[in-house]
Amino acid sequence: MPTARAARRAAVRLGAVALAGILLTACGGSSEGASDRADGRVTITVDLFGSFGYAEAGLYAEYEALHPGVTVKQTDTEDEADYWKSLQTRLAGGGGLADVQAVEVGRIASVAQQQGDRFEDLRTYGAGALKGGFAEATWAAATGKNGEVLGLGTDVGPEAMCYRTDLFARAGLPTDREELSQRWSTWEGYLELGRQYRAKAPDRSAWLDSVGSLYSVMIGQQKERYYDASGTLVWDTNPALKAAWEASVTAAQSGLSAKLDQWSPQWNQAFAAGSFATLPCPAWMLGYIKGQAGDAGRGKWDVAELPAGAGNWGGSYLAVPRAAKHKKEAYELIAWLTAPEQQAKVFRKQGNFPSATGAIAQISDATDPYFSNAPIGRIFGDAAKAAPVQVLGVHDQNIAQQITNALGEVERKGTAPDQAWANARKGVANTIG
């Protein structure tokens, strides 16, 4: 569930509801909580960004059946940046918060290091007993300064490459996923195939959606991106980040991109229109593709291994704000949603890869008929095992946004790369101080 992810984010993921609606459905207050329970019924509000797959997998209905008197009411926002901005406003004011709030992995360091006093320490409700069920890095990222457990991991974003077999065939390129994994074993190999595609591509079809998505998936292969292990900002001197920047610039200047802003209406429409042939995709992107490409896309997409090794893009957490009306009930819900059995169900329905270690074995043999029966359990499982444990920093998401903004200037405006890089540095300075 990236950044990307999404995302993002985000990744982000599918499904939008107006922010005004979120504020109305997620309003808080302890007196309301008391009256809510007067007849033995409780409504737990859940506020997400994009598609976490819970409704789609039938999990809310299942939970309500297991817990008579409980109703789960979800709201969500398509763009994670909009969601996070709204959440910060509501956290600062203390009102309008849902019982459960999602946090993207690129923001979890901010929660753990700076906003721990605004979220419940889930140890109060027994979360400490769950520690062994999550990967060490997933658990540690949501741990506060004094050991507080501030969120439970929903998914991670192991990366692969999604591609359109019908468009490949029309351009004279191979369509077999194993052959392609060898042909694009490096990013230069991927760009070279892109140049070959461009020479014979169907009308109005580019190699990839945007250079921003290329950058995001490449930087997701690195342990250190924006901060080093000591917590020092290193983004503007990190050679791995610079390599991802330069490859993305090359793709833009080679005309390989459809120049689409991810998560925009135009990007969403492009899935059905065949406007791009490849899409670097963390596991959570599979559900998004299905939602946008629809039934007409079934069997036209496939999944192959990512160039240049494994990486991670995205992932999310579920947290309970201090201002939530139904804290205990909210914790019980998120503990159930993030349990291995439920994470496995979401993966099989939406593609969101489990963060619970017990779920990974359950989905190792999974295939997806929509994606030409690709062995997604194996592909994403192998990527998850090999992906680096990333260093997370407070401003990861903000820095990433400034870099992708700058790449967009190169891609769509023809801005010189050096000038765009200078703009990114200025943007970061203005954003994080």
Buried (B, 14 or more C-beta within 10 A) or exposed (E): BBBBBBBBBBBBBBBBBEBEEBBEBBBBEEEEBEEBBEEEEBBBBBBBBBBBBBBBBEBBEBBBEEBEEBBBBBBBBBBBBBBBEBBBEBBEEEBBBBBBBBBBBBBBBBBBBEBBEBBBBBBBBEBEEBEEBBBEBBBEBBBBEEEBBBBBBBBBBBBBBBBBBBBBEBBEBBBEBEEBBEBBBEBEBBBBBBEBBBEEBEEEBBBBBBBBBBBBBBBBBBEBBBBBEEEEBBBBEBEBBEBBBEBBBBBBBBEBBBBBBBBEEEBBEBBEEBBBBBBBBBBBBBBBBBBBBEEEBEBBBBBBBBBBBBBBBBBBBBBBBBBBBBBBBBBBBBBBBBBBEBBBBBBBBBBBBBBBBBBBEBBEEBBBEBBBEBBBBBBBBBBBEEBBEBBBBBBBBBBBBBBBBBBBBBBBEEBEBEEBBEBBBEBBEEEBE
